[in-house]
């Protein structure tokens, strides 16, 4: 089992952690493990593309005309 040390923890935050641990009947270490587990086991947020696709999923059958490109691509100026 791994262990970590948290330096420069604000005294007020430490006091809040101690109070939460006491309220739940846990040690401070156990309270931190529970908080970390809860924070890191959140479902992953969907990406922007996925959210857009889901939002417009009901819009099937709509075709948009894509005009032909008339200008030629130009250098972005970033230098390669």
HTML snippet that shows the backbone in 3Dmol.js (N, CA, C, O; Angstrom):
<script src="https://3Dmol.org/build/3Dmol-min.js"></script>
<div id="view" style="width:600px;height:400px;position:relative"></div>
<script>
const pdb = `
ATOM      1  N   UNK A   1       0.852  -1.167   0.000  1.00  0.00           N
ATOM      2  CA  UNK A   1       0.000   0.000   0.000  1.00  0.00           C
ATOM      3  C   UNK A   1       0.902   1.235   0.000  1.00  0.00           C
ATOM      4  O   UNK A   1       1.853   1.307   0.777  1.00  0.00           O
ATOM      5  N   UNK A   2       0.611   2.190  -0.855  1.00  0.00           N
ATOM      6  CA  UNK A   2       1.404   3.407  -0.972  1.00  0.00           C
ATOM      7  C   UNK A   2       0.964   4.438   0.063  1.00  0.00           C
ATOM      8  O   UNK A   2      -0.152   4.384   0.580  1.00  0.00           O
ATOM      9  N   UNK A   3       1.847   5.360   0.350  1.00  0.00           N
ATOM     10  CA  UNK A   3       1.493   6.463   1.255  1.00  0.00           C
ATOM     11  C   UNK A   3       1.991   7.763   0.653  1.00  0.00           C
ATOM     12  O   UNK A   3       2.947   7.773  -0.123  1.00  0.00           O
ATOM     13  N   UNK A   4       1.334   8.866   1.015  1.00  0.00           N
ATOM     14  CA  UNK A   4       1.743  10.183   0.553  1.00  0.00           C
ATOM     15  C   UNK A   4       1.816  11.129   1.746  1.00  0.00           C
ATOM     16  O   UNK A   4       1.189  10.901   2.780  1.00  0.00           O
ATOM     17  N   UNK A   5       2.583  12.182   1.580  1.00  0.00           N
ATOM     18  CA  UNK A   5       2.681  13.230   2.589  1.00  0.00           C
ATOM     19  C   UNK A   5       2.188  14.519   1.946  1.00  0.00           C
ATOM     20  O   UNK A   5       2.591  14.852   0.832  1.00  0.00           O
ATOM     21  N   UNK A   6       1.343  15.224   2.621  1.00  0.00           N
ATOM     22  CA  UNK A   6       0.831  16.494   2.115  1.00  0.00           C
ATOM     23  C   UNK A   6       1.444  17.603   2.949  1.00  0.00           C
ATOM     24  O   UNK A   6       1.162  17.736   4.140  1.00  0.00           O
ATOM     25  N   UNK A   7       2.285  18.395   2.307  1.00  0.00           N
ATOM     26  CA  UNK A   7       2.937  19.503   2.999  1.00  0.00           C
ATOM     27  C   UNK A   7       2.150  20.784   2.794  1.00  0.00           C
ATOM     28  O   UNK A   7       1.344  20.898   1.870  1.00  0.00           O
ATOM     29  N   UNK A   8       2.394  21.742   3.668  1.00  0.00           N
ATOM     30  CA  UNK A   8       1.811  23.087   3.571  1.00  0.00           C
ATOM     31  C   UNK A   8       0.279  23.065   3.562  1.00  0.00           C
ATOM     32  O   UNK A   8      -0.363  23.853   2.869  1.00  0.00           O
ATOM     33  N   UNK A   9      -0.279  22.161   4.335  1.00  0.00           N
ATOM     34  CA  UNK A   9      -1.735  22.088   4.456  1.00  0.00           C
ATOM     35  C   UNK A   9      -2.191  23.197   5.396  1.00  0.00           C
ATOM     36  O   UNK A   9      -1.711  23.305   6.525  1.00  0.00           O
ATOM     37  N   UNK A  10      -3.103  24.002   4.929  1.00  0.00           N
ATOM     38  CA  UNK A  10      -3.628  25.111   5.714  1.00  0.00           C
ATOM     39  C   UNK A  10      -4.237  24.588   7.017  1.00  0.00           C
ATOM     40  O   UNK A  10      -4.948  23.582   7.011  1.00  0.00           O
ATOM     41  N   UNK A  11      -3.962  25.264   8.125  1.00  0.00           N
ATOM     42  CA  UNK A  11      -4.469  24.814   9.436  1.00  0.00           C
ATOM     43  C   UNK A  11      -5.987  24.767   9.475  1.00  0.00           C
ATOM     44  O   UNK A  11      -6.562  23.870  10.091  1.00  0.00           O
ATOM     45  N   UNK A  12      -6.640  25.714   8.830  1.00  0.00           N
ATOM     46  CA  UNK A  12      -8.103  25.721   8.815  1.00  0.00           C
ATOM     47  C   UNK A  12      -8.643  24.512   8.063  1.00  0.00           C
ATOM     48  O   UNK A  12      -9.614  23.889   8.493  1.00  0.00           O
ATOM     49  N   UNK A  13      -8.009  24.178   6.931  1.00  0.00           N
ATOM     50  CA  UNK A  13      -8.427  23.010   6.165  1.00  0.00           C
ATOM     51  C   UNK A  13      -8.198  21.738   6.974  1.00  0.00           C
ATOM     52  O   UNK A  13      -9.031  20.832   6.964  1.00  0.00           O
ATOM     53  N   UNK A  14      -7.077  21.672   7.667  1.00  0.00           N
ATOM     54  CA  UNK A  14      -6.788  20.507   8.506  1.00  0.00           C
ATOM     55  C   UNK A  14      -7.841  20.370   9.607  1.00  0.00           C
ATOM     56  O   UNK A  14      -8.285  19.262   9.909  1.00  0.00           O
ATOM     57  N   UNK A  15      -8.242  21.496  10.207  1.00  0.00           N
ATOM     58  CA  UNK A  15      -9.264  21.462  11.254  1.00  0.00           C
ATOM     59  C   UNK A  15     -10.603  20.981  10.687  1.00  0.00           C
ATOM     60  O   UNK A  15     -11.312  20.207  11.330  1.00  0.00           O
ATOM     61  N   UNK A  16     -10.941  21.445   9.481  1.00  0.00           N
ATOM     62  CA  UNK A  16     -12.182  21.002   8.844  1.00  0.00           C
ATOM     63  C   UNK A  16     -12.135  19.496   8.572  1.00  0.00           C
ATOM     64  O   UNK A  16     -13.117  18.782   8.777  1.00  0.00           O
ATOM     65  N   UNK A  17     -10.992  19.037   8.113  1.00  0.00           N
ATOM     66  CA  UNK A  17     -10.821  17.616   7.854  1.00  0.00           C
ATOM     67  C   UNK A  17     -10.968  16.804   9.137  1.00  0.00           C
ATOM     68  O   UNK A  17     -11.608  15.752   9.143  1.00  0.00           O
ATOM     69  N   UNK A  18     -10.382  17.287  10.205  1.00  0.00           N
ATOM     70  CA  UNK A  18     -10.481  16.598  11.496  1.00  0.00           C
ATOM     71  C   UNK A  18     -11.936  16.526  11.955  1.00  0.00           C
ATOM     72  O   UNK A  18     -12.385  15.494  12.454  1.00  0.00           O
ATOM     73  N   UNK A  19     -12.673  17.631  11.783  1.00  0.00           N
ATOM     74  CA  UNK A  19     -14.083  17.662  12.195  1.00  0.00           C
ATOM     75  C   UNK A  19     -14.934  16.704  11.342  1.00  0.00           C
ATOM     76  O   UNK A  19     -15.792  15.992  11.865  1.00  0.00           O
ATOM     77  N   UNK A  20     -14.686  16.698  10.039  1.00  0.00           N
ATOM     78  CA  UNK A  20     -15.428  15.786   9.165  1.00  0.00           C
ATOM     79  C   UNK A  20     -15.142  14.334   9.519  1.00  0.00           C
ATOM     80  O   UNK A  20     -16.050  13.505   9.563  1.00  0.00           O
ATOM     81  N   UNK A  21     -13.875  14.036   9.771  1.00  0.00           N
ATOM     82  CA  UNK A  21     -13.501  12.676  10.141  1.00  0.00           C
ATOM     83  C   UNK A  21     -14.196  12.263  11.436  1.00  0.00           C
ATOM     84  O   UNK A  21     -14.711  11.150  11.543  1.00  0.00           O
ATOM     85  N   UNK A  22     -14.207  13.148  12.402  1.00  0.00           N
ATOM     86  CA  UNK A  22     -14.856  12.841  13.680  1.00  0.00           C
ATOM     87  C   UNK A  22     -16.359  12.647  13.486  1.00  0.00           C
ATOM     88  O   UNK A  22     -16.964  11.753  14.077  1.00  0.00           O
ATOM     89  N   UNK A  23     -16.941  13.486  12.662  1.00  0.00           N
ATOM     90  CA  UNK A  23     -18.384  13.398  12.438  1.00  0.00           C
ATOM     91  C   UNK A  23     -18.760  12.070  11.781  1.00  0.00           C
ATOM     92  O   UNK A  23     -19.831  11.523  12.043  1.00  0.00           O
ATOM     93  N   UNK A  24     -17.865  11.551  10.918  1.00  0.00           N
ATOM     94  CA  UNK A  24     -18.134  10.282  10.246  1.00  0.00           C
ATOM     95  C   UNK A  24     -17.567   9.084  10.999  1.00  0.00           C
ATOM     96  O   UNK A  24     -17.735   7.942  10.571  1.00  0.00           O
ATOM     97  N   UNK A  25     -16.904   9.341  12.110  1.00  0.00           N
ATOM     98  CA  UNK A  25     -16.349   8.246  12.894  1.00  0.00           C
ATOM     99  C   UNK A  25     -15.118   7.613  12.260  1.00  0.00           C
ATOM    100  O   UNK A  25     -14.853   6.428  12.465  1.00  0.00           O
ATOM    101  N   UNK A  26     -14.366   8.395  11.491  1.00  0.00           N
ATOM    102  CA  UNK A  26     -13.163   7.902  10.824  1.00  0.00           C
ATOM    103  C   UNK A  26     -11.931   8.624  11.354  1.00  0.00           C
ATOM    104  O   UNK A  26     -12.022   9.673  11.992  1.00  0.00           O
ATOM    105  N   UNK A  27     -10.781   8.031  11.069  1.00  0.00           N
ATOM    106  CA  UNK A  27      -9.528   8.746  11.299  1.00  0.00           C
ATOM    107  C   UNK A  27      -9.396   9.778  10.182  1.00  0.00           C
ATOM    108  O   UNK A  27     -10.099   9.704   9.174  1.00  0.00           O
ATOM    109  N   UNK A  28      -8.496  10.734  10.364  1.00  0.00           N
ATOM    110  CA  UNK A  28      -8.264  11.722   9.317  1.00  0.00           C
ATOM    111  C   UNK A  28      -7.754  11.043   8.049  1.00  0.00           C
ATOM    112  O   UNK A  28      -8.151  11.410   6.943  1.00  0.00           O
ATOM    113  N   UNK A  29      -6.885  10.063   8.206  1.00  0.00           N
ATOM    114  CA  UNK A  29      -6.363   9.352   7.039  1.00  0.00           C
ATOM    115  C   UNK A  29      -7.482   8.661   6.263  1.00  0.00           C
ATOM    116  O   UNK A  29      -7.523   8.729   5.035  1.00  0.00           O
ATOM    117  N   UNK A  30      -8.382   8.000   6.973  1.00  0.00           N
ATOM    118  CA  UNK A  30      -9.494   7.321   6.307  1.00  0.00           C
ATOM    119  C   UNK A  30     -10.405   8.333   5.629  1.00  0.00           C
ATOM    120  O   UNK A  30     -10.897   8.084   4.528  1.00  0.00           O
ATOM    121  N   UNK A  31     -10.633   9.464   6.269  1.00  0.00           N
ATOM    122  CA  UNK A  31     -11.475  10.509   5.675  1.00  0.00           C
ATOM    123  C   UNK A  31     -10.857  11.016   4.370  1.00  0.00           C
ATOM    124  O   UNK A  31     -11.566  11.235   3.387  1.00  0.00           O
ATOM    125  N   UNK A  32      -9.541  11.199   4.365  1.00  0.00           N
ATOM    126  CA  UNK A  32      -8.860  11.641   3.147  1.00  0.00           C
ATOM    127  C   UNK A  32      -8.971  10.581   2.061  1.00  0.00           C
ATOM    128  O   UNK A  32      -9.200  10.916   0.899  1.00  0.00           O
ATOM    129  N   UNK A  33      -8.814   9.310   2.414  1.00  0.00           N
ATOM    130  CA  UNK A  33      -8.957   8.242   1.423  1.00  0.00           C
ATOM    131  C   UNK A  33     -10.352   8.248   0.814  1.00  0.00           C
ATOM    132  O   UNK A  33     -10.502   8.092  -0.397  1.00  0.00           O
ATOM    133  N   UNK A  34     -11.362   8.425   1.635  1.00  0.00           N
ATOM    134  CA  UNK A  34     -12.748   8.450   1.143  1.00  0.00           C
ATOM    135  C   UNK A  34     -12.956   9.641   0.215  1.00  0.00           C
ATOM    136  O   UNK A  34     -13.558   9.503  -0.850  1.00  0.00           O
ATOM    137  N   UNK A  35     -12.460  10.813   0.616  1.00  0.00           N
ATOM    138  CA  UNK A  35     -12.613  12.016  -0.211  1.00  0.00           C
ATOM    139  C   UNK A  35     -11.909  11.830  -1.549  1.00  0.00           C
ATOM    140  O   UNK A  35     -12.477  12.151  -2.593  1.00  0.00           O
ATOM    141  N   UNK A  36     -10.687  11.320  -1.534  1.00  0.00           N
ATOM    142  CA  UNK A  36      -9.952  11.109  -2.779  1.00  0.00           C
ATOM    143  C   UNK A  36     -10.642  10.086  -3.671  1.00  0.00           C
ATOM    144  O   UNK A  36     -10.768  10.290  -4.879  1.00  0.00           O
ATOM    145  N   UNK A  37     -11.083   9.000  -3.080  1.00  0.00           N
ATOM    146  CA  UNK A  37     -11.769   7.958  -3.855  1.00  0.00           C
ATOM    147  C   UNK A  37     -13.020   8.531  -4.509  1.00  0.00           C
ATOM    148  O   UNK A  37     -13.267   8.286  -5.689  1.00  0.00           O
ATOM    149  N   UNK A  38     -13.805   9.285  -3.761  1.00  0.00           N
ATOM    150  CA  UNK A  38     -15.033   9.877  -4.286  1.00  0.00           C
ATOM    151  C   UNK A  38     -14.715  10.863  -5.413  1.00  0.00           C
ATOM    152  O   UNK A  38     -15.390  10.876  -6.442  1.00  0.00           O
ATOM    153  N   UNK A  39     -13.685  11.686  -5.213  1.00  0.00           N
ATOM    154  CA  UNK A  39     -13.327  12.696  -6.220  1.00  0.00           C
ATOM    155  C   UNK A  39     -12.804  12.059  -7.502  1.00  0.00           C
ATOM    156  O   UNK A  39     -13.105  12.534  -8.597  1.00  0.00           O
ATOM    157  N   UNK A  40     -12.033  11.002  -7.377  1.00  0.00           N
ATOM    158  CA  UNK A  40     -11.403  10.409  -8.552  1.00  0.00           C
ATOM    159  C   UNK A  40     -12.266   9.377  -9.253  1.00  0.00           C
ATOM    160  O   UNK A  40     -11.943   8.976 -10.372  1.00  0.00           O
ATOM    161  N   UNK A  41     -13.345   8.935  -8.638  1.00  0.00           N
ATOM    162  CA  UNK A  41     -14.223   7.949  -9.264  1.00  0.00           C
ATOM    163  C   UNK A  41     -15.455   8.586  -9.897  1.00  0.00           C
ATOM    164  O   UNK A  41     -16.440   7.901 -10.170  1.00  0.00           O
ATOM    165  N   UNK A  42     -15.401   9.896 -10.131  1.00  0.00           N
ATOM    166  CA  UNK A  42     -16.492  10.579 -10.809  1.00  0.00           C
ATOM    167  C   UNK A  42     -16.513  10.134 -12.268  1.00  0.00           C
ATOM    168  O   UNK A  42     -15.457   9.891 -12.853  1.00  0.00           O
ATOM    169  N   UNK A  43     -17.700  10.024 -12.861  1.00  0.00           N
ATOM    170  CA  UNK A  43     -17.739   9.671 -14.285  1.00  0.00           C
ATOM    171  C   UNK A  43     -17.042  10.753 -15.104  1.00  0.00           C
ATOM    172  O   UNK A  43     -17.132  11.941 -14.796  1.00  0.00           O
ATOM    173  N   UNK A  44     -16.356  10.323 -16.137  1.00  0.00           N
ATOM    174  CA  UNK A  44     -15.636  11.252 -16.997  1.00  0.00           C
ATOM    175  C   UNK A  44     -16.616  12.126 -17.756  1.00  0.00           C
ATOM    176  O   UNK A  44     -17.638  11.650 -18.250  1.00  0.00           O
ATOM    177  N   UNK A  45     -16.297  13.402 -17.843  1.00  0.00           N
ATOM    178  CA  UNK A  45     -17.137  14.327 -18.598  1.00  0.00           C
ATOM    179  C   UNK A  45     -17.025  14.008 -20.083  1.00  0.00           C
ATOM    180  O   UNK A  45     -15.952  13.659 -20.574  1.00  0.00           O
ATOM    181  N   UNK A  46     -18.126  14.129 -20.780  1.00  0.00           N
ATOM    182  CA  UNK A  46     -18.119  13.878 -22.210  1.00  0.00           C
ATOM    183  C   UNK A  46     -17.453  15.050 -22.920  1.00  0.00           C
ATOM    184  O   UNK A  46     -17.532  16.191 -22.465  1.00  0.00           O
ATOM    185  N   UNK A  47     -16.809  14.762 -24.020  1.00  0.00           N
ATOM    186  CA  UNK A  47     -16.153  15.798 -24.801  1.00  0.00           C
ATOM    187  C   UNK A  47     -17.160  16.635 -25.563  1.00  0.00           C
ATOM    188  O   UNK A  47     -18.325  16.259 -25.690  1.00  0.00           O
ATOM    189  N   UNK A  48     -16.708  17.765 -26.067  1.00  0.00           N
ATOM    190  CA  UNK A  48     -17.582  18.681 -26.789  1.00  0.00           C
ATOM    191  C   UNK A  48     -18.195  18.016 -28.021  1.00  0.00           C
ATOM    192  O   UNK A  48     -19.392  18.161 -28.269  1.00  0.00           O
ATOM    193  N   UNK A  49     -17.392  17.295 -28.786  1.00  0.00           N
ATOM    194  CA  UNK A  49     -17.914  16.639 -29.989  1.00  0.00           C
ATOM    195  C   UNK A  49     -19.005  15.642 -29.668  1.00  0.00           C
ATOM    196  O   UNK A  49     -20.012  15.579 -30.373  1.00  0.00           O
ATOM    197  N   UNK A  50     -18.822  14.861 -28.617  1.00  0.00           N
ATOM    198  CA  UNK A  50     -19.829  13.880 -28.201  1.00  0.00           C
ATOM    199  C   UNK A  50     -21.115  14.575 -27.779  1.00  0.00           C
ATOM    200  O   UNK A  50     -22.209  14.141 -28.141  1.00  0.00           O
ATOM    201  N   UNK A  51     -20.983  15.656 -27.014  1.00  0.00           N
ATOM    202  CA  UNK A  51     -22.183  16.381 -26.572  1.00  0.00           C
ATOM    203  C   UNK A  51     -22.939  16.994 -27.748  1.00  0.00           C
ATOM    204  O   UNK A  51     -24.170  16.978 -27.767  1.00  0.00           O
ATOM    205  N   UNK A  52     -22.212  17.536 -28.734  1.00  0.00           N
ATOM    206  CA  UNK A  52     -22.867  18.113 -29.918  1.00  0.00           C
ATOM    207  C   UNK A  52     -23.582  17.016 -30.697  1.00  0.00           C
ATOM    208  O   UNK A  52     -24.731  17.194 -31.104  1.00  0.00           O
ATOM    209  N   UNK A  53     -22.905  15.870 -30.912  1.00  0.00           N
ATOM    210  CA  UNK A  53     -23.518  14.762 -31.652  1.00  0.00           C
ATOM    211  C   UNK A  53     -24.790  14.284 -30.955  1.00  0.00           C
ATOM    212  O   UNK A  53     -25.805  14.044 -31.608  1.00  0.00           O
ATOM    213  N   UNK A  54     -24.736  14.145 -29.631  1.00  0.00           N
ATOM    214  CA  UNK A  54     -25.923  13.698 -28.888  1.00  0.00           C
ATOM    215  C   UNK A  54     -27.049  14.717 -28.974  1.00  0.00           C
ATOM    216  O   UNK A  54     -28.220  14.350 -29.083  1.00  0.00           O
ATOM    217  N   UNK A  55     -26.700  15.977 -28.926  1.00  0.00           N
ATOM    218  CA  UNK A  55     -27.725  17.022 -28.952  1.00  0.00           C
ATOM    219  C   UNK A  55     -28.483  17.030 -30.267  1.00  0.00           C
ATOM    220  O   UNK A  55     -29.694  17.249 -30.289  1.00  0.00           O
ATOM    221  N   UNK A  56     -27.765  16.788 -31.376  1.00  0.00           N
ATOM    222  CA  UNK A  56     -28.398  16.849 -32.685  1.00  0.00           C
ATOM    223  C   UNK A  56     -28.671  15.478 -33.284  1.00  0.00           C
ATOM    224  O   UNK A  56     -28.883  15.363 -34.491  1.00  0.00           O
ATOM    225  N   UNK A  57     -28.669  14.443 -32.462  1.00  0.00           N
ATOM    226  CA  UNK A  57     -28.897  13.078 -32.949  1.00  0.00           C
ATOM    227  C   UNK A  57     -30.279  12.925 -33.576  1.00  0.00           C
ATOM    228  O   UNK A  57     -30.455  12.111 -34.483  1.00  0.00           O
ATOM    229  N   UNK A  58     -31.251  13.686 -33.113  1.00  0.00           N
ATOM    230  CA  UNK A  58     -32.615  13.586 -33.644  1.00  0.00           C
ATOM    231  C   UNK A  58     -32.761  14.267 -34.998  1.00  0.00           C
ATOM    232  O   UNK A  58     -33.803  14.133 -35.640  1.00  0.00           O
ATOM    233  N   UNK A  59     -31.760  14.982 -35.438  1.00  0.00           N
ATOM    234  CA  UNK A  59     -31.843  15.747 -36.692  1.00  0.00           C
ATOM    235  C   UNK A  59     -31.389  14.908 -37.884  1.00  0.00           C
ATOM    236  O   UNK A  59     -30.753  15.430 -38.800  1.00  0.00           O
ATOM    237  N   UNK A  60     -31.704  13.638 -37.881  1.00  0.00           N
ATOM    238  CA  UNK A  60     -31.314  12.764 -38.986  1.00  0.00           C
ATOM    239  C   UNK A  60     -32.025  13.181 -40.267  1.00  0.00           C
ATOM    240  O   UNK A  60     -33.133  13.715 -40.233  1.00  0.00           O
ATOM    241  N   UNK A  61     -31.372  12.931 -41.390  1.00  0.00           N
ATOM    242  CA  UNK A  61     -31.990  13.191 -42.676  1.00  0.00           C
ATOM    243  C   UNK A  61     -31.814  14.616 -43.165  1.00  0.00           C
ATOM    244  O   UNK A  61     -32.231  14.940 -44.277  1.00  0.00           O
ATOM    245  N   UNK A  62     -31.219  15.454 -42.378  1.00  0.00           N
ATOM    246  CA  UNK A  62     -30.989  16.828 -42.809  1.00  0.00           C
ATOM    247  C   UNK A  62     -29.632  16.882 -43.492  1.00  0.00           C
ATOM    248  O   UNK A  62     -28.599  16.598 -42.884  1.00  0.00           O
ATOM    249  N   UNK A  63     -29.654  17.248 -44.749  1.00  0.00           N
ATOM    250  CA  UNK A  63     -28.418  17.367 -45.506  1.00  0.00           C
ATOM    251  C   UNK A  63     -28.204  18.831 -45.853  1.00  0.00           C
ATOM    252  O   UNK A  63     -29.115  19.498 -46.342  1.00  0.00           O
ATOM    253  N   UNK A  64     -27.038  19.314 -45.610  1.00  0.00           N
ATOM    254  CA  UNK A  64     -26.704  20.684 -45.949  1.00  0.00           C
ATOM    255  C   UNK A  64     -25.787  20.685 -47.160  1.00  0.00           C
ATOM    256  O   UNK A  64     -24.890  19.850 -47.277  1.00  0.00           O
ATOM    257  N   UNK A  65     -26.022  21.629 -48.054  1.00  0.00           N
ATOM    258  CA  UNK A  65     -25.156  21.763 -49.210  1.00  0.00           C
ATOM    259  C   UNK A  65     -23.855  22.413 -48.778  1.00  0.00           C
ATOM    260  O   UNK A  65     -23.845  23.466 -48.141  1.00  0.00           O
ATOM    261  N   UNK A  66     -22.775  21.772 -49.133  1.00  0.00           N
ATOM    262  CA  UNK A  66     -21.463  22.320 -48.831  1.00  0.00           C
ATOM    263  C   UNK A  66     -20.945  22.961 -50.109  1.00  0.00           C
ATOM    264  O   UNK A  66     -20.673  22.260 -51.083  1.00  0.00           O
ATOM    265  N   UNK A  67     -20.806  24.271 -50.122  1.00  0.00           N
ATOM    266  CA  UNK A  67     -20.357  24.917 -51.352  1.00  0.00           C
ATOM    267  C   UNK A  67     -18.916  24.518 -51.667  1.00  0.00           C
ATOM    268  O   UNK A  67     -18.124  24.276 -50.756  1.00  0.00           O
ATOM    269  N   UNK A  68     -18.582  24.449 -52.943  1.00  0.00           N
ATOM    270  CA  UNK A  68     -17.209  24.104 -53.286  1.00  0.00           C
ATOM    271  C   UNK A  68     -16.265  25.212 -52.820  1.00  0.00           C
ATOM    272  O   UNK A  68     -16.613  26.393 -52.804  1.00  0.00           O
ATOM    273  N   UNK A  69     -15.091  24.797 -52.452  1.00  0.00           N
ATOM    274  CA  UNK A  69     -14.100  25.765 -51.973  1.00  0.00           C
ATOM    275  C   UNK A  69     -13.532  26.514 -53.174  1.00  0.00           C
ATOM    276  O   UNK A  69     -13.067  25.897 -54.132  1.00  0.00           O
ATOM    277  N   UNK A  70     -13.569  27.843 -53.119  1.00  0.00           N
ATOM    278  CA  UNK A  70     -13.093  28.628 -54.247  1.00  0.00           C
ATOM    279  C   UNK A  70     -11.717  29.236 -53.988  1.00  0.00           C
ATOM    280  O   UNK A  70     -11.005  29.590 -54.928  1.00  0.00           O
ATOM    281  N   UNK A  71     -11.348  29.354 -52.735  1.00  0.00           N
ATOM    282  CA  UNK A  71     -10.030  29.929 -52.447  1.00  0.00           C
ATOM    283  C   UNK A  71      -9.024  28.812 -52.217  1.00  0.00           C
ATOM    284  O   UNK A  71      -9.399  27.693 -51.868  1.00  0.00           O
ATOM    285  N   UNK A  72      -7.775  29.110 -52.408  1.00  0.00           N
ATOM    286  CA  UNK A  72      -6.740  28.104 -52.189  1.00  0.00           C
ATOM    287  C   UNK A  72      -6.237  28.219 -50.759  1.00  0.00           C
ATOM    288  O   UNK A  72      -6.176  29.316 -50.204  1.00  0.00           O
ATOM    289  N   UNK A  73      -5.879  27.101 -50.169  1.00  0.00           N
ATOM    290  CA  UNK A  73      -5.362  27.150 -48.798  1.00  0.00           C
ATOM    291  C   UNK A  73      -4.110  28.017 -48.731  1.00  0.00           C
ATOM    292  O   UNK A  73      -3.315  28.041 -49.671  1.00  0.00           O
ATOM    293  N   UNK A  74      -3.937  28.725 -47.625  1.00  0.00           N
ATOM    294  CA  UNK A  74      -2.758  29.573 -47.483  1.00  0.00           C
ATOM    295  C   UNK A  74      -1.963  29.141 -46.253  1.00  0.00           C
ATOM    296  O   UNK A  74      -2.471  28.466 -45.357  1.00  0.00           O
ATOM    297  N   UNK A  75      -0.719  29.550 -46.248  1.00  0.00           N
ATOM    298  CA  UNK A  75       0.187  29.219 -45.154  1.00  0.00           C
ATOM    299  C   UNK A  75      -0.322  29.870 -43.861  1.00  0.00           C
ATOM    300  O   UNK A  75      -0.728  31.032 -43.864  1.00  0.00           O
ATOM    301  N   UNK A  76      -0.298  29.127 -42.779  1.00  0.00           N
ATOM    302  CA  UNK A  76      -0.772  29.652 -41.494  1.00  0.00           C
ATOM    303  C   UNK A  76       0.178  30.683 -40.913  1.00  0.00           C
ATOM    304  O   UNK A  76      -0.206  31.463 -40.042  1.00  0.00           O
ATOM    305  N   UNK A  77       1.405  30.692 -41.384  1.00  0.00           N
ATOM    306  CA  UNK A  77       2.382  31.652 -40.899  1.00  0.00           C
ATOM    307  C   UNK A  77       3.113  31.191 -39.649  1.00  0.00           C
ATOM    308  O   UNK A  77       3.881  31.959 -39.070  1.00  0.00           O
ATOM    309  N   UNK A  78       2.893  29.959 -39.221  1.00  0.00           N
ATOM    310  CA  UNK A  78       3.559  29.471 -38.023  1.00  0.00           C
ATOM    311  C   UNK A  78       5.003  29.051 -38.297  1.00  0.00           C
ATOM    312  O   UNK A  78       5.807  28.943 -37.371  1.00  0.00           O
ATOM    313  N   UNK A  79       5.327  28.817 -39.557  1.00  0.00           N
ATOM    314  CA  UNK A  79       6.675  28.371 -39.917  1.00  0.00           C
ATOM    315  C   UNK A  79       6.893  26.930 -39.510  1.00  0.00           C
ATOM    316  O   UNK A  79       6.678  26.562 -38.355  1.00  0.00           O
ATOM    317  N   UNK A  80       7.304  26.146 -40.427  1.00  0.00           N
ATOM    318  CA  UNK A  80       7.470  24.719 -40.120  1.00  0.00           C
ATOM    319  C   UNK A  80       8.915  24.312 -40.089  1.00  0.00           C
ATOM    320  O   UNK A  80       9.223  23.145 -39.846  1.00  0.00           O
TER     321      UNK A  80
END
`;
const viewer = $3Dmol.createViewer("view");
viewer.addModel(pdb, "pdb");
viewer.setStyle({}, {cartoon: {color: "spectrum"}});
viewer.zoomTo();
viewer.render();
</script>
